[in-house]
Amino acid sequence: MNGALLLLVDDEPEFAESLQSHLKKWGHGVVFRRGVRDSLDYLKNADPLPDVLVLDFELHDSGTGLDLWERTRALGLCLPAIVISDKADEKHKKKIADAGALYWYKLGGDLDQFRGMVGEHARIHRQQKRRWEEDLTSNKLVGDLSDVRERMGKFAPTEASILILGETGTGKELVAWNLHLHSRRRYGPLVRVNCAAIPETLIESELFGYEKGAFTGALTQKKGRLEVAHEGTLLLDEVGDLSLASQAKLLRFLQENEFERLGATTTVRVDVRVISATNKDLRREIAAKRFREDLYMRLAAAEIRVPPLRERRDDIKLIAAHILAKKGYEHALSVEVVARLEAHTWPGNVRELENAVELACDMAMRLEREIVPDDFMIKDGEGYEPTGDSRPMGTDKDVPLAVSVPSTNQSIKCLTWESVWCIL
């Protein structure tokens, strides 16, 4: 591989000079800083960011290399780090081992081993960054969505649990993806759980996993979605459809950040951020005794409402063009086609629009012509306005769009992108 860019942090000039010499001889670029403060100032403005941090454990000005790495995480950076020292105690070594992106090198050890560590972790980081850039492109938000973008920018870097509200088909999963991709967990997994599709009898084994022999048919151990999402994000899609019994089991995890697999006697701790999505008004569900208020408070440290397509008609043309570009359609939409699309109320929101545009595109490309209004199997003005419980929470004027809760909870990781929606 080509040489990596490294940030070397050490407060002993002689040792740092020797290490720099080796790193440069191995083909790497090196930026040198002496302490925590200087390093953070550099990282806040660095372009490009380094591929790997090489940190002395003891940085006398303000703590340790471990402290510096944790502060980079607080900045939202996801950089692997190699900590060099022979003085760290077992507690620190265990913390380094448990951190996931921190690696230990004993001072005075085999230099070939150190060279291999630097090269391998730089390679892995570049792969993660490349995959992240691809995910950003695949999950691009199209349209104005100024309020959604503002809230995403505010909440994504935090560890707060986020509740995404919106009608079916508005693109709540895409918002979850963007929250994940702009968080410090961006290189971790995004794991989606469709709460509406899992029977109540299976939700516990799906979330928490099970041990071999836990029940008839449990022939091997299986990790649950929470373990798979470790160091990433867990998306609880259609969380409003969970039964009260399942809600109680989820609440216990959110309170304690730990669980036991079915049939296990040991406790598993995971590091996950939880994002939830629903098309239901959970406050009404709480009033009707169908949803637990304490679970709602855990899930909704902040809320993001995704507006239906009928509330952002100016975005319809942009979304349609985005869908067509993915299909390889090279013509601009005519005024008549745009008028047909904007006249429809799109009760199925972006999902319905995507299906209609793709079908029209397929017909036009098959006949080797441009798209015409009659290619859309819709009627002008067709649709409905949602009433009653079909309105998503946050649409009433007296209902705030964000809720603050005094207690914070650790969140969850991991999602699989099953279909690419053009927007939100």
Buried (B, 14 or more C-beta within 10 A) or exposed (E): EEBBBBBBBBBBEEEBEEBBEBBEEBEBEBBBBBBBBBBBEBBEEBEEBBBBBBBBBBBEEEBBBBEBBBBBBEEBBBBBBBBBBEEBEEEBBEEBEEBEBBBBBEEEEEEEEBBEBBBBBBBBBBEBBEEBEEBBEEBBBBBEBEEBBEBBEEBBBBBBBBBBBBBBBBBBBBBBBBBBBBBBBBBBBBBBBBBEEBEEEEBBBBBBBBBEEBEEEBEEBBBBBBBBBBBBBBBBBBBBBBBEEBBEBBBEBBBEBEBBBBBBEEEBEBBBBBBBBBBBBBBBBBEEEBBBEEBBBBBBBBBBBBBBBBEBBEBBBBBBBBBBEBEEBEEEBEEEBBEBBBBBBBBBBBBBBBBBBBEBBEBBBEEEEBBBBEBBEBEEEEBEEBEEEBBBBBBEEEBEBBBEBEEEBBBBBBBEBEEBBBBB
